């Protein structure tokens, strides 16, 4: 290969061959691979990894889109079984990537996930990542300035690009004669992924099952369509995203018009404006849904909360109404798939996403949580109902404990300051943090039990014990004056009475 050809290839950065995706191997070692190597080694890799859960989620969805198009399906359970028995993606995926290889260059006339002819005033690459400070973005970890933008590698820029297209939020004037910024199709929900024993199994487990071949033909990714140009956007930015089976269009939606600017092997600046706005009602297969308490919406996606861990809303993931649970969970609940995906009878679910303020472009946190889910729970409506009862009881006892804590804090200070004093005590932090581990034990026990009342009774006792443990640990943080002893006793009395009101036999647990 001639020298100038090597330079051109490096400049264009081929996402199929270049190493840019962070992974973990089965023996626990970190590695970096390109698309071709990832699919070739999928059975030897544990998972996609990154410091940002948004990068992980968006890369999984990109990989799923490629598999969907390469296998032209799957069309139901039989196709999934056949793929699992085959045990690999090759050669279908390699042939597919070769066919569309010209659209997987990070730079060039038709750059991947970008608008190649975009010509606007440049801005910092930090705009693509919420962990960097740019403009009105709230910095989570870093405080880089717009006039001193960070310089990142092509590999990292590619990861940020994919994540930003999937998780960008509304807010602000786009400029360039284009419409104002709107949300990407699913940037605020808690995305659920079923984890297999290796990356191959994980990808197969999260494929969406099509109902007919027409759905497959119409569900095309951005790289199979004409490259987006600035003129394309000027003619119209609203595009249809309608229906319950459109994963590829959803996973490859270009919500922003972006052009990365290479600079001696690094990216420091980009051109940036609004992309396509999704029109229509669609179903994200990785989201659980809830019926709204009010309003005309048919269903709303389950989201993370800044105030509490996701397990406290776990029933929303596996509600009695199976139609509201994520589509991928309904699909894996088949005896035919158990030998491949859940040989020990228990799924592992990874929940990824961001905590974003409703209707605002402000991200307060990321979430990346993993939970066990026995198949027997997924298949049993009564067990799913028991999860809801268990989490509600945890909330009720938490409310009782907080009431006792308020009495304690009020006696230590006064009514006006009691709330602030309570927030500075370890009481509620201890209670909720200890229950997170206990909840995973409850799920596993529920899966093994013939009678769901047995693990529920154990969970109930654990809740009461944990409430008293939290109270006793808080008492140790308080002095031993007459006033403080009186405050502790009044709080204890309040907790006893509140638990009795809930119909719970209560006995103080010493730590």
C-alpha positions, 0 to 999 in steps of 0.5 A: 500500500502506498504511503498516501493511501495509508494516510487517507485510510487513517484520516477517514477512520474506518469503523469496521476495521479500526479499533474504537469500541471498548469491550471486556473479554470472557477472562475479564481483560479490557480490549478495544475492537472494531466492528468486524472484529467484534462480531467475529469474536462475539462469543469470546467477549463478555460485554461492551464497556465504557465509563458512560452508560449512554455510550454502552446503551447506544453501542448495543443498539448500533450493533443490534441494528447491524445484526437485524439488517445482516440477517434480515430478521429475525422473523419469530422464534424459529429464526432466533433458535437457528441463530443460537444453534449456529453460534456466530454471526459470520459470514452474514454480518461480515458480508453486510458490512462489506456491502455498506463499508463506504458508509462506515468512515468517520470522515469523508464525503459521507461520514458515519452518522454525520452531515458531510457538507455541514458548514457552520461555526465550529463548537467544542467536541464537549457538546457531544458528552454530558460529562463535559461542560459546554454552553448550557450543559451541566457538567457531571465530572469535568469543567472544560471551557468552550474556549479551551475544548478538550482534544480526544481520539478518533475512537472516543469521538466515534463513541461520543457521536453514537451516544449523542445521536441516541440521547440528545435532549431538547432546548435551544435554537439550532441556527442555520435556518433549521428547526429548534432542538428536540429530544432524540426518540428515546433519550429519557427512559430506563433502557433494559438489556438482557445480558447473556453469558457472552456478547453473542448471546446478549445481542441475540437476546435483545433482537426484536422479532419481526412479524412479517417480511414487509416490516423487515424491508421497511425498517432501514438504517441511516447508512442504507439511505442516501447520505444526509446533506444540509439541503436534505435538512432544509427541505424537511426535518420531520420524519415518520417513526411509527409503529411497534416494530421499527428497531433499526430506524429507532436505533440509527436515528440522526437526531443531530446534524454533526460534522467532526473536524479532524485535527492531526489524529484528534477531534477538538471541534465540531459543527453542530445543529438540529437533525431529524425530529421523530413524528408518530407513536412508536414503541421502544422495545427496550422500555417498560411503559406505564399507564399515565395517572392523568392526561390523554397519553396511552402509555408513558415510558418508565424513567430513572429518578434522581431521588431513588434507585431503580429497584424501588420502581422495579414492578414497572419493569415486570407489571401484571399487564405483560403488554407494558413490560419491555418487548425484549423481556416478553420475547425471551420468556420461551422454554425453547430459548432457556438452554441457550440464554438462561440455563440456570433459570435466571436472567440478568438485566442491565438498566441504562440511561440518564436522569434528565429533568422533564422537558429540559436539556439538563442531565443530573445523573447517569444510571447503570444497574444490574438485577437478577430476574428469574424466569419463573417470576417473568412467567408468573403474574402472581409473582410479578404482583408480589414484587409490587407489594414488596416495593410498596411495603418498603416505601410504606416502612420508609415513610414510617421511618422518616416520620420517626426521624422527623420526631427525633430531629424536631426534638433535637432542634425545632420544627422549622429546622427539623427537615434539614437536621433529618437530611443530615442524619444517616437514617434514610441513607442507611435504610435504602442502601441496605435494602438494595442488596436485600431486594436482589435476594428477594427476587432470587428467592421469589424465583425459587419459591412455589409459594410467593408468600414465603419470600414475601414474609422474609422480605417483610421481616427484613424491612422491619429489621433494616428500619430498626438497624438504621434507627439504631445506627443513627442513635449512635451518631447522636450525643447522650445528653438528657435532651438527646436521650429524650429525643431518641426515645420519642423517635423510637415510640413513633416508629413502633406506633407507625409500624403497628399501624401498618399491621407489622409486629415490631421488635427493636433490632440491635446492631 
